[in-house]
Every structure is written in structure tokens, then in C-alpha cells.
């Protein structure tokens, strides 16, 4: 599975909405037995957020880092 975009309005960041959405998608990936992948810009605060949600970096280039979450590792 691939999480293409997750954008939370700055006025609502830090309130748990993004984490709730990620957990819902992780639950769906777990039910299907599939890894969940996504990409974040290297300069984005989202990198720390995704790591805190259990994602691990797979690779990175000059612009982006690719992440993966596996249901068997959670």
C-alpha cells in the first residue's frame, strides 16, 4: 500500500488528526498483510512524525526519503 499525500492544516497540526489517519491506514495494511510505504521531502518535519509512527527509512536522495511500515514489525 502507498500513502500518497497526508496534509494537515497548520492550524490543526499537533492535535492528533494526522496520527489518527496514519493509524487507520496502518490498520488497513495490517488487515491485508501488506507493507505501507510513503515518501517525505527531506526538509519536512513529517520525517520525524513518520518515524514516530513506526516507519523506517528505506532510501533517500537529494530531495526525498522513502519510508516503509510493516505490519509484522509493529
Backbone as a printed PyTorch tensor [residue, N CA C, xyz], in Angstrom:
tensor([[[ 0.8500, -1.1590,  0.0000],
         [ 0.0000,  0.0000,  0.0000],
         [ 0.9030,  1.2310,  0.0000]],

        [[ 0.3730,  2.3150, -0.5470],
         [ 1.1490,  3.5530, -0.6350],
         [ 0.2970,  4.7130, -0.1630]],

        [[ 0.8000,  5.4460,  0.8200],
         [ 0.1480,  6.6650,  1.2940],
         [ 0.7400,  7.8080,  0.4870]],

        [[-0.0470,  8.3500, -0.4250],
         [ 0.4680,  9.3210, -1.3830],
         [ 0.6280, 10.7130, -0.7840]],

        [[-0.3620, 11.2110, -0.1040],
         [-0.2930, 12.5570,  0.4600],
         [-1.0490, 12.5820,  1.7820]],

        [[-0.4620, 13.1950,  2.7740],
         [-1.1500, 13.4530,  4.0350],
         [-0.8260, 14.8860,  4.4010]],

        [[-1.8210, 15.7320,  4.2940],
         [-1.6340, 17.1460,  4.5940],
         [-2.6180, 17.5490,  5.6800]],

        [[-2.0990, 18.1730,  6.7280],
         [-2.9390, 18.6720,  7.8090],
         [-2.7080, 20.1730,  7.8940]],

        [[-3.7810, 20.9090,  7.9100],
         [-3.6960, 22.3640,  8.0030],
         [-2.8560, 22.7580,  9.2150]],

        [[-1.9740, 23.7420,  9.0580],
         [-1.1460, 24.1710, 10.1930],
         [-1.9670, 24.4920, 11.4440]],

        [[-3.1490, 24.9970, 11.2610],
         [-3.9930, 25.3290, 12.4140],
         [-4.4260, 24.0920, 13.1930]],

        [[-4.3500, 22.9200, 12.5660],
         [-4.7960, 21.6780, 13.2030],
         [-3.6580, 20.6980, 13.4840]],

        [[-2.4330, 21.0800, 13.1520],
         [-1.3010, 20.1980, 13.4090],
         [-1.0490, 20.0870, 14.9070]],

        [[-0.6280, 18.9070, 15.3200],
         [-0.3400, 18.6840, 16.7340],
         [-1.5390, 18.2210, 17.5340]],

        [[-2.6920, 18.1140, 16.8940],
         [-3.9030, 17.7130, 17.5940],
         [-4.2300, 16.2370, 17.4830]],

        [[-3.4230, 15.4900, 16.7460],
         [-3.6290, 14.0550, 16.6400],
         [-4.3630, 13.5900, 15.3990]],

        [[-4.8340, 14.5060, 14.5620],
         [-5.5840, 14.1060, 13.3650],
         [-4.7050, 13.2960, 12.4070]],

        [[-3.4900, 13.7430, 12.1540],
         [-2.5950, 13.0340, 11.2500],
         [-2.2500, 11.6520, 11.7710]],

        [[-1.9620, 11.5550, 13.0660],
         [-1.6310, 10.2600, 13.6690],
         [-2.8270,  9.3150, 13.5890]],

        [[-4.0160,  9.8450, 13.7860],
         [-5.2350,  9.0330, 13.6880],
         [-5.3930,  8.4730, 12.2710]],

        [[-5.1720,  9.3130, 11.2740],
         [-5.2850,  8.8710,  9.8770],
         [-4.2320,  7.8180,  9.5650]],

        [[-2.9980,  8.0400,  9.9860],
         [-1.9360,  7.0620,  9.7340],
         [-2.2860,  5.7350, 10.3920]],

        [[-2.7820,  5.7570, 11.6070],
         [-3.1560,  4.5050, 12.2840],
         [-4.2800,  3.7860, 11.5420]],

        [[-5.2270,  4.5280, 11.0120],
         [-6.3050,  3.8980, 10.2440],
         [-5.7390,  3.1990,  9.0040]],

        [[-4.8190,  3.8570,  8.3030],
         [-4.2210,  3.2640,  7.1120],
         [-3.3370,  2.0740,  7.5110]],

        [[-2.6260,  2.1800,  8.6270],
         [-1.8260,  1.0520,  9.1110],
         [-2.7280, -0.1370,  9.4530]],

        [[-3.8690,  0.1230, 10.0560],
         [-4.8170, -0.9580, 10.3600],
         [-5.2790, -1.6590,  9.0900]],

        [[-5.5250, -0.8750,  8.0500],
         [-5.9390, -1.4570,  6.7650],
         [-4.8130, -2.2970,  6.1640]],

        [[-3.5850, -1.7750,  6.2160],
         [-2.4320, -2.5270,  5.7000],
         [-2.2380, -3.8050,  6.5080]],

        [[-2.3970, -3.7270,  7.8240],
         [-2.2600, -4.9100,  8.6780],
         [-3.3010, -5.9590,  8.3030]],

        [[-4.5330, -5.5330,  8.0930],
         [-5.6120, -6.4560,  7.7400],
         [-5.3240, -7.1560,  6.4100]],

        [[-4.6540, -6.4670,  5.5030],
         [-4.3180, -7.0370,  4.1940],
         [-2.9670, -7.7560,  4.2000]],

        [[-2.2210, -7.5980,  5.3000],
         [-0.9010, -8.2080,  5.3700],
         [ 0.1080, -7.5680,  4.4430]],

        [[-0.0490, -6.2700,  4.2050],
         [ 0.8080, -5.5570,  3.2560],
         [ 1.6620, -4.5010,  3.9450]],

        [[ 2.8560, -4.2320,  3.4080],
         [ 3.6290, -3.0990,  3.9070],
         [ 2.9710, -1.7940,  3.4460]],

        [[ 3.2410, -0.7360,  4.1710],
         [ 2.7470,  0.5950,  3.8330],
         [ 3.9590,  1.4670,  3.5550]],

        [[ 3.9610,  2.0960,  2.3990],
         [ 5.0970,  2.9320,  2.0100],
         [ 4.6410,  4.3620,  1.7610]],

        [[ 5.5970,  5.2710,  1.8920],
         [ 5.3320,  6.6870,  1.6210],
         [ 6.6460,  7.3990,  1.3860]],

        [[ 6.5450,  8.6480,  1.0140],
         [ 7.7080,  9.4760,  0.7310],
         [ 7.5040, 10.8260,  1.4100]],

        [[ 8.5930, 11.3920,  1.9260],
         [ 8.5380, 12.7250,  2.5260],
         [ 9.7280, 13.5440,  2.0470]],

        [[ 9.4930, 14.8100,  1.8350],
         [10.5840, 15.7170,  1.4940],
         [11.5880, 15.7450,  2.6370]],

        [[12.8620, 15.7340,  2.3260],
         [13.9020, 15.7150,  3.3550],
         [13.8300, 16.9100,  4.2950]],

        [[13.3610, 18.0360,  3.8140],
         [13.3130, 19.2440,  4.6470],
         [12.0380, 19.3270,  5.4850]],

        [[11.1780, 18.3360,  5.3820],
         [ 9.8780, 18.3770,  6.0520],
         [ 9.9480, 17.8390,  7.4830]],

        [[ 9.1630, 18.4510,  8.3610],
         [ 9.0150, 17.9430,  9.7290],
         [ 8.2900, 16.5980,  9.7390]],

        [[ 7.6740, 16.2500,  8.6140],
         [ 6.9420, 14.9840,  8.5170],
         [ 7.8580, 13.7850,  8.7310]],

        [[ 9.1510, 13.9260,  8.4560],
         [10.0700, 12.8080,  8.6310],
         [10.0590, 12.3050, 10.0700]],

        [[10.1760, 13.1890, 11.0170],
         [10.1460, 12.7950, 12.4320],
         [ 8.7830, 12.2180, 12.8060]],

        [[ 7.7250, 12.7810, 12.2450],
         [ 6.3790, 12.2780, 12.5090],
         [ 6.2450, 10.8300, 12.0420]],

        [[ 6.6760, 10.5350, 10.8170],
         [ 6.5360,  9.1800, 10.2930],
         [ 7.3890,  8.1830, 11.0770]],

        [[ 8.5730,  8.5790, 11.4610],
         [ 9.4090,  7.7030, 12.2910],
         [ 8.6940,  7.4220, 13.6160]],

        [[ 8.0650,  8.4310, 14.1910],
         [ 7.3420,  8.2320, 15.4540],
         [ 6.1220,  7.3380, 15.2860]],

        [[ 5.6520,  7.1760, 14.0510],
         [ 4.5240,  6.2900, 13.7490],
         [ 4.9950,  4.8820, 13.3920]],

        [[ 6.2950,  4.6350, 13.4930],
         [ 6.8160,  3.2940, 13.2580],
         [ 7.3810,  3.0310, 11.8800]],

        [[ 7.4720,  4.0460, 11.0430],
         [ 8.0560,  3.8820,  9.7140],
         [ 9.5760,  3.8700,  9.8220]],

        [[10.2190,  3.1530,  8.9000],
         [11.6760,  3.1730,  8.8320],
         [12.0880,  3.6340,  7.4500]],

        [[13.1800,  4.3680,  7.3980],
         [13.6860,  4.8700,  6.1210],
         [14.2380,  3.7140,  5.3050]],

        [[13.8480,  3.6850,  4.0380],
         [14.3660,  2.6810,  3.0990],
         [15.4920,  3.2450,  2.2620]],

        [[15.3010,  4.4690,  1.7810],
         [16.2970,  5.1080,  0.9280],
         [16.0170,  6.6010,  0.8910]],

        [[16.9960,  7.3440,  0.4260],
         [16.7900,  8.7790,  0.2490],
         [17.6660,  9.2710, -0.8800]],

        [[17.2430, 10.3920, -1.4390],
         [18.0400, 11.0600, -2.4580],
         [18.1510, 12.5230, -2.0410]],

        [[18.5110, 13.3800, -2.9590],
         [18.7200, 14.7900, -2.6260],
         [17.4390, 15.4850, -2.1650]],

        [[16.2760, 14.9660, -2.5480],
         [15.0100, 15.6320, -2.2200],
         [14.1270, 14.8850, -1.2410]],

        [[14.0720, 13.5690, -1.3530],
         [13.0620, 12.8060, -0.6360],
         [13.6510, 11.6140,  0.1130]],

        [[12.8980, 11.1700,  1.1100],
         [13.1980,  9.9170,  1.8010],
         [11.9970,  9.0020,  1.6440]],

        [[12.2670,  7.7600,  1.2910],
         [11.2410,  6.7270,  1.1520],
         [11.1560,  5.9780,  2.4730]],

        [[ 9.9290,  5.7600,  2.9530],
         [ 9.7030,  5.0740,  4.2230],
         [ 8.8270,  3.8490,  4.0140]],

        [[ 8.9560,  2.9190,  4.9620],
         [ 8.1030,  1.7400,  4.9430],
         [ 7.7100,  1.3780,  6.3710]],

        [[ 6.4850,  0.9350,  6.5200],
         [ 5.9720,  0.3730,  7.7580],
         [ 5.4840, -1.0290,  7.4290]],

        [[ 5.8560, -1.9920,  8.2420],
         [ 5.4410, -3.3780,  8.0170],
         [ 4.5930, -3.8410,  9.1920]],

        [[ 3.4700, -4.4700,  8.8910],
         [ 2.5930, -4.9160,  9.9790],
         [ 3.2510, -5.9540, 10.8840]],

        [[ 4.1960, -6.7360, 10.3570],
         [ 4.8460, -7.7450, 11.1750],
         [ 5.9260, -7.1580, 12.0820]],

        [[ 6.2780, -5.8890, 11.8620],
         [ 7.2890, -5.2270, 12.6910],
         [ 6.6450, -4.3480, 13.7440]],

        [[ 5.3320, -4.1990, 13.6790],
         [ 4.6490, -3.2900, 14.6130],
         [ 4.2560, -4.0000, 15.8810]]])
